[in-house]
Amino acid sequence: MSPTKPTVQANGTTYRWPLRPVVVVCIDGGDPRYLQRFLADGKLPNFRRFVSQGFAGVADGSMPSFTCPNNMSLITGTPTARHGISGNFYLDTATWQPVVMTGPELLRGDTIIARFAAAGAKVVSITAKDKLRKQLAKGLDVSQGHVSFSTEFVEKCTLAENGIENVLPWLGMDKPGMYSMELSLFVLEAGLKLLKERRPDLLFLSLTDWVQHKWSPDEADALRFYERLDDVFGRLAAEDITLALTADHGMSDKSNAAGEPNVIWLQDILDAKFGKDETIVICPITDAFVAHHGALGGFVRVWSRGKVTARQIIDHISGIDGIELALDKATACRMFDMPPDREADVAVVSREDVCIGASAKNHDLAGLKGHRLRTHGGVSEAKVPFILSRPLNDAYKVKAAGAPLKSYQIFDYAINGTA
Ligand SMILES: [Zn+2]
């Protein structure tokens, strides 16, 4: 390390200056079962090389196992309790209105890339869906040569807002559809081209889980997606970088033998017991693009309007077949490292093959026609791959052997932990 290159502090972790560009990829919905299946079948030569010559493990993701909390865990290097983004929504009990949690002002602490940028590094973040972009760009002054954009709004990029413009002609690609595997592949191709042309120090590339919601590891289209990922990961790794691959969450099949989703309509159950408007169920998986999962996930939050106690709610629902955990706020926050000020009175987790919705009448399942429901949010989907293209150094071999891997350590391992 050159003596002029500083170390960088972010949220209590010290990072050395990267020896070479570090590229962290969040394979949205990249359940370890996909890689286990495809690697066992002898596919994915580049993944195979990383596993044999670099480092590979299965890490604990952050809870709830949703996209926003876990992307923020990766980019800040902290659990949900520290960065505060515990879902896509939380309920403001002053107004009883759900609040979207995608604003940078709600993210606590700094991103690792913003801290490096402030120390003179060049950084890039690219995300498939725009909902993550503003938080990923928190504290980043793109006029200083940094880049931050989403495929979703790629045609609207400006130098002032994104640090790059005219991305489509520059990359020589058409804008992919919102429901396509190309939406994710576009992120990686753009990252590769920026790496070749500008050689930034840190890149965070975040994909979307449309493929994993749609296809199980047994289906040919899932393999086709992973083969295309493998191809671009091979080309990225050839650029003399450290490539780090992880996921925000896994993905489970939550349908019955007939192909119908196994759903617990929790708001309907609570209304029947305690009366309408006494409790509010929030499904924090919800976003503007719900066609592929009908806003059903494996984790929901229940707030009481004041009359019903958490204990009464827990007693009423914890015996329901398919409910794995019904926890009061303090227990949920302790078990899952979540922020108490954004937690409900009761947090509810479903079993691997079951999902939870609010009220049947408010969920549109038309988008699921012809497909089994695959979704996430619970403990069953909180395991993620943790793969580095380079081997660990001795200190991090000891660290990895001594404690469970956490996915929020991916930048730490990629920057500080490789040989
Ligand atoms: Zn996701």
Boltz pocket constraint, residues with backbone or C-beta under 6 A from the ligand:
constraints:
  - pocket:
      binder: B
      contacts: [[A, 28], [A, 29], [A, 66], [A, 67], [A, 68], [A, 209], [A, 248], [A, 249]]
      max_distance: 6.0
